[in-house]
């Protein structure tokens, strides 16, 4: 017996009634099919979230151009009223433009960081289909509102700040929502690889956002925002029609709970137990089911083991590792989001490349980020050491940032190679912490049978990281304005090392666990 079916999406009902009847005899096929749909829908959703964040970094180049150094196109000469302002946009047409644009970044990111903690609280208690669909629609509208400043000739700084802040609030619906949905549907097996591949939506969204914005940036920068906003809203409607937040909503069993890593099980006497990365040993029987058990439970009480009341904020903070990873992510996202918001402008400022070419070239950082997320996931599956994996990548990122600052603009090939490597090493740890690590901590053994912690833990970790993401672009704008781009990179290198140092206790434990495992073999 399974629990009654709840609130199935309309679009899914149509598809199942039409196509799934042929597979009704196979429960395994039905579960696998739904898992594939969930991966595709959540991937598409968060791709759109990042796609609507990226245009600002591209449009900065035309909002703050110096018109005196350029010749306007012929159609601008016809309209004398636009002749002096065709290539900039008040109030960003002064020497303080980098600082003002940094304020816009901060308005979005600080609102995002502050609202993230509340968003996680709501996500644990709301239907995630409605939660994500509404968040995507509202985020799309916010992005669209920024773009209409161009056709409606809006020049108020407070308008831009307000729209950015509103967009930041609604964007917080994305990460706790999609991570919780994927965590509900997938167990531990190859979780690092699955999350690594799946997390490429972040970089793909950045790439698409850059390419769409670059398409319109020199002709009508308002479309650089309006087109992604429309796509975002339409995708939110798709999520409303098809997303199933939890397998129990359609009569399937929950995914196997996260089973913690073992000490050389082939030679250990503790065949029925497992150990987490903090050295605690747990009995697999307490989890109610092993990874080799049937997809559908034989008894209803097994399914009930996966339910529970949503935990509180303080209780989630006390889960071992949450604080360390949260603080490390603060500095990791500071570096990543500084690149996200300022890289196109930096490339244009440090080279002779055009605005469009600089935007296109900046996408290579996100291509490297895709490779980094997958590499970090594979290393986690292979080693079982999340903190050590992050620390190694952060350690190598430091010299790469130094090299990119000093020789990245000396040649086309060098710029491409260093951007790819920097993206891999900077975004790899960031992706791992926000996905596989968050999912692991959200199902930590200290929670017992309480399954409602994923969104809260994810919001705490990503919310703390988002504060760093807000601080980074703000500081970059100020530092670049007053002391130059070299000091911006010094700031990023210091942040990278702090992210590594904050993981030192967890790295030490990873090494100790590895030594203990070697002694038992």
N, C-alpha and C positions, 0 to 999 in steps of 0.2 A: 504494500500500500504506500502510496506517496501522497503528499499534501495536495490539496485542490489547486488547480491551475489559476494563476492570478494575472489579470490585466495584460493579456497577450497583445502585442502591437498589431494594428490592423493589417499593415503590409505583410507581416510575417504570416498571419492567418491565411491570407490569400495565396501566398506561395506554398505553404504547407498543404492547403486543401487541393492545390493544383498539381504539385510535383512530388511531394514527399510520401504520398500514399504508396508508391512503388517500393519505398524503403521502410515501410512500417514494421516489417518483420525483424528488422535489424536495429536494435537499440544502439549498438556501437556506432553504426554508420550515422544515425541521427545525431548523436552527441558530437561526433567528429565534424559533421556538416555544420552544426551550430557553432562550434569552436572556430571554424574557418570564417564564418560570417562575422563573428564577434571581432576577430582580429582585423578583418577588412574594414568594418564599420568604425571601430575605435581608431584605427590607423588613419582613415579618411578624416575623421573628426578632428584629431589633434594636428594633422597636417594643415587643416584650415585655420585652426587657432594660431599657429605660427605664421601662416601665410598672411594673416591680417596684421601681425605685429611688425613685419619686415619693411613695408613701404616707407615708413618714417626715415629709416637709415638711408634710403635711396633718394628721397625727395629733399633731404637736407641740402644736397648739392645745388638745387635750383632755388630753394628758399633763401639761401644766403649768398648767391653769386654777386660779384662786383660787376655791375652793368658797364662800367666805364672801360673794361678791358675786352668787351665783346661787341660784335656787330649784330644788331637784331635782324631777324628774318624779314623779307619784304612785306609780309602781311601786317607786321607790327608797325612798320613805317607809315602805313596808311592811316592808322589810328593814333593820332598825336597824343591822346590821353594816356596811352599805354607805353609810349616811347621810352619813358624814363624808368619804368618799373617792370618791363617784360621779363627780365631774368632774375628778379628777386621778389620778395614778398614781405611787405611790412607786417609785423614789426621786426622781421629778421633781416633787415637790410642795413644793419649797422655793424660796427666792429665788435659789438657784444653778441653777435649772432650765435657763436658756439655755446655761450653760457645760456642764452635764451632757449636754444634747441635742447640743451641739457635739462632745462627746467621741464620741457615737455616730456622728455624721457622719464624724468623723475616723477612727474605727476602720474604717469601710467604705472610705473614700477612700484612706487610707494603705495599707491592705491591697491595694486595687485598683491603686494606683500601683506598689507594690513587685512585685506578681505580674505586672503587665503585661509587663515586660521578659522574664520567663521564659516567659510565655504566647506571645509572639511567636516565641521560639526554638523552642517546641514546635510551634506552628502551621506553621512552615516544614517540619517533618519528619513531621507526623501527617496522617492522613486527616481532612480538615476536616469531613466529614459526622459522623463519630464525635465529633470534637472539639467541634463546636457542639452536637450533641444531648446529650452528657453534660454540657456546661457549662450548658445551659438547664435540664436536669432538676435538677441540683444547685443552681442559682440559685433555681429555683422552690421547692425544699424549704427553703432558707435563709429565703426570704421567708415561707413558711408557718410556720416555727418561731418567727419573731418574733411572728406573730399569735396563736399559741396561748398566749402569755403572759397574754392576757386571760381565756380560759375556765379556765386552770389556775392563775390568780392568782399569777403569777411576778413578783417585785419585785426580783430581784437585778440590780444594775447590770452585774456581770460577765457574766451570761447575755446581756444585750442587746448588750454590747460584743463578746462572742465570736461571736454569731450574725451581727452586722453584719460582722465581720472575715471570717468564712467566706464570707458572701455576696459581699464585695468580691473575694475571690480567684477565685471561680467566675465572676463577672461579666466577668473579663478574657478569657474565651474568646470573647466576642462581637465586639469591634471588629476585632482582627486577622483573625478568621475570615471575617466578612462582607465586609470590604474586599478581602481576598485573593481570595475567590470571585468577586466582581464584577469585580475587576481581571483575573482569568483569562479572563472571558467577553467583556469589552468592550475595544475598541481606543480610539484617541484621539478619533475623530469625535464632536463634541458632548459630550465627556466632562464638561465643566463643568456643562452643563445636565442631563445624566443624573444625575450625582452630586448636583447641587443639588436636583432633585426627589426623588431616592432618599433623600437625607439628611433629608428631612422626617420620616422614621421616628422620629428623636430627639424632635422636638417633639410628634409625634402620640402617642408613648409617654408623654411627660410629661402630655399632656392627658388621655389615657385613665386613667393612674394617678391623676391628681387627681380626675377625675369618679367613678371607682370608689371611691376612698378617701372622698370627700365624701359618697357615698351612705350609707356605714355609720358615718362617724366619730362622729356624735352618739348613735347607738344601740348599736353594738358595734364599737369601733375594731379589734378583732382581725380582723374580716372584711375590713377595709381592706387587710390584708396577705395573708390566706389566699386570698381570691378571685384577686388577681393571681398569687399563687404557683401556684395550680392551673392557671390559663390558661397560664402560662409552661411548666410541665411538659408539658402537652398539646401545645403548639406544638413543643417539643423532639422529641416523638415524630413529629410531621409532618415535621420536618427530617430525622430519621433515615430516614423512608420515601421521601422524594422528592428530597433535595438532591444535585446532581452538582457536586462542587467544581471540576472542570476539564473543558473540552470534550474533551480527549483521552481521558477516561474512558469516553466513549460513541462514540468514533470520529470526532469532529468536529475540525477544525483549531483551533489556538489563535487567539485574537483577534489582530488586527494589532498589532504592537508600537507603543509610544508614539513618534510621530514628532515631533521638536522643531520649534519655530516657525521660519518662514523669513523672510529679509530680503527683502521685496518681490519674490517669485519672478517676477512678471510682467515685471520689468525687470532681473533679475539674470542674470548669466552662469552662476551656480551652479545650474542647473536640477535637477541630480541630487543636490544636497546640501541639508542643512537645518541650522538652528542652534538650540541650546537657549537658555534664558533667561540663561545665563552667557556667551554669546558664542562657544561652541565650535561648529565646523562639522563635520557628520558626513555621510557618504555613505549615502543611503537604501538602496543595494544591500546594505550591510553588515547591514541589519536582516533580510535574507532574504525580504522581501515588502513590497509597498506596500499602501496602503489600497484600491487598485483591483483587486488580484489576487483570484483565486477564493477562495471560503470554504474549500474543501478543497485542500490542497497537492497538486501533481502528483507530488512526489517526497518520499520519506520523510525525506531529510536536512534538508528545510526544517522539518519538524516537530521534528526533533531539536535545531534551533537554539534552541528555547525551553526546553530543559532545562538543568540544571546543579546543582551542589552548593549547598546553602543557605550564604549568606555569614555571617561572624561578626559579632558585635556591634560591634567596633572598626572593621571594614571598612565597615559600614553607616554608622557615625558620620562617616566621612570623605567620604561623598558630599556634594558641594557643596550647601549650603542646609539640610541636615538639622539642624545645630546651631541656626541662626538661627530656623527655623520651630519647633523644639522649645521653645526658650526663650520665644518669643513666645506659643506656645500655653499655656505655663505660666501667664501672666498673663491670657490670654483666657479660659481655663477657670476661673481663680480667680473672675473676674467672673460668668461664666455659672452656675457651680455654687453660688455664693452666692445668686443669685436662685432657683435650683432648690430649694435646701433651706430658704431663709428667707423667700421672698416671701409665702407665705400668712400666716405669722405677722406679718410687717411690716405687711401690709395690715390685718390685724385689730387690730394695736396702734396704727396711725396713723389709723384711721377708726372708725366705729361699726358696721361691717358684721359680720355673724355669721360663725361659723367656716366654715359651708358656703358662704356667699356669697364670703368671702375666698378660699377654695380655688378656686371657679369663676372668679372674676375673675383669679386668678393665671395661668390657662391662656392668657390673652391674650398674655402674654409669649412663650409657645411658639407661638402663632399667628403672631406677628411673626417668630419664629425660622424658621418654615417659609418665609415670604416672603423673609427674609434669605438663607437658603441658596440658594433659587432665583435671587434677584437676583445673588448673588455668583457663581454658576455661569454665568449668562448674561453677566455682565461679563467673566469669565475667557475664555469662548469668543470674545467680541467683541474684547477687547483683547489677549489672550494674556499679560497681566501679572498674575500671581497676587499678588505682593508689593504692588504698587501698589493693587490692588483691596482687599486687606486693610487697608492703611494708610488709605485714604480712609474706609472704613467705621468703623475704630477712631477716626479723628479726629472724625467727626461724633457718635460715641457719647458722647464726653466731655461736651459741653454738654447732651445729652439726659438723662444720668444726673443732672447738676446740677439740671435743671429738674424731674425727677421727684421728687427729694428735697424740693424746696422748695414745689412747687405741685401735686404729683401727688395729694395727699389732699384738695385743696380742693373737688373736684367729681367727680361720676361720669364725665362726658364727658371731662374732662381726664385722669383716671386711665386710662381706656380708651385714649385716643389715645397718651399717652406710653408706656404699656406696650407697645403694638403697635410703636411706633417704636424703643423701647429693645430689644425682642426682635429686631427686624430688624437693627439695627446691632451688637448684641453677639454674636448667634449666627451672623451671616453669615460673618465671618472665621474663627470657630471651626469652622464646618462646612466651609469651603473648605480649610482647612489639614489637617483630619483625613480628607478624602476625596480630592479631585482633586490637591491638592499632594502628599499622601502617595503616591498612585498614580503620579504623575509621577516623584517621587524614587526610588520603589521600582523603576522601570524606567529609571533614568538611564543615559546613554551610557557612563559610566565602568565599568558592570558588564559591558559587552560582551554576549555571548549568555547570560549567567547570568540566568535568570528568577526565581530563588528569593531575592528580596529584599523582596517586598511586605510580608509579615507582619512581618519584622524591622524594616524602616523604619517601618511603621505603629505597631508596638509602641513603638519609641523615641520617636517624636513624641507619640503619645497617652499613653505612660507618663509622659513629662516633663510633659505638660499635666495629667495626673491628679494629680501632686504638687501643682500649683497648685490643682486642684480640691479637694484635701484641706485645703490650708492656708486657703483662702478661707472656707469655712463655720466652721472652727475659730476663726479670727480674728473672724469676724462675731459668733459667740456671745459671745466674751469682750468685744469692743469694745461691743456692744449692752448688755451687762450693766453695764459700768463707766462708759462715756462717752456712750452714747446712739446712736440710729440715724443721726443726721447724720454722725458720724464713720465709721460703716460705709460710707456713700456716698462720703465723701472717700477712704477706702481703695480703693474700687472705681474711682474716677476716676484715682487714681495708678497702679493696676495697668493700667488701660486705656492710659494714656500710655506706660508701660514696654513694653507689648506692641507699640505702634506704633514706639517708638524702636529696639527690637531688630530690626525689619525694615528699618531705614534703609539699610543697605548694599545689601540686595537691591532696595529701591525705587530707589536711585541707579542700579543696574545696569539695572533695567527702563527707566528714563528714558533712559539712555545707548543702550540697544538701540533704543528708539523713535526717537531722533535719527538713529542710523546707518541705520535702515530708511528714514526720510524722505529721507536724502541719496541713497539708491540708487534712489529712485523718480523 
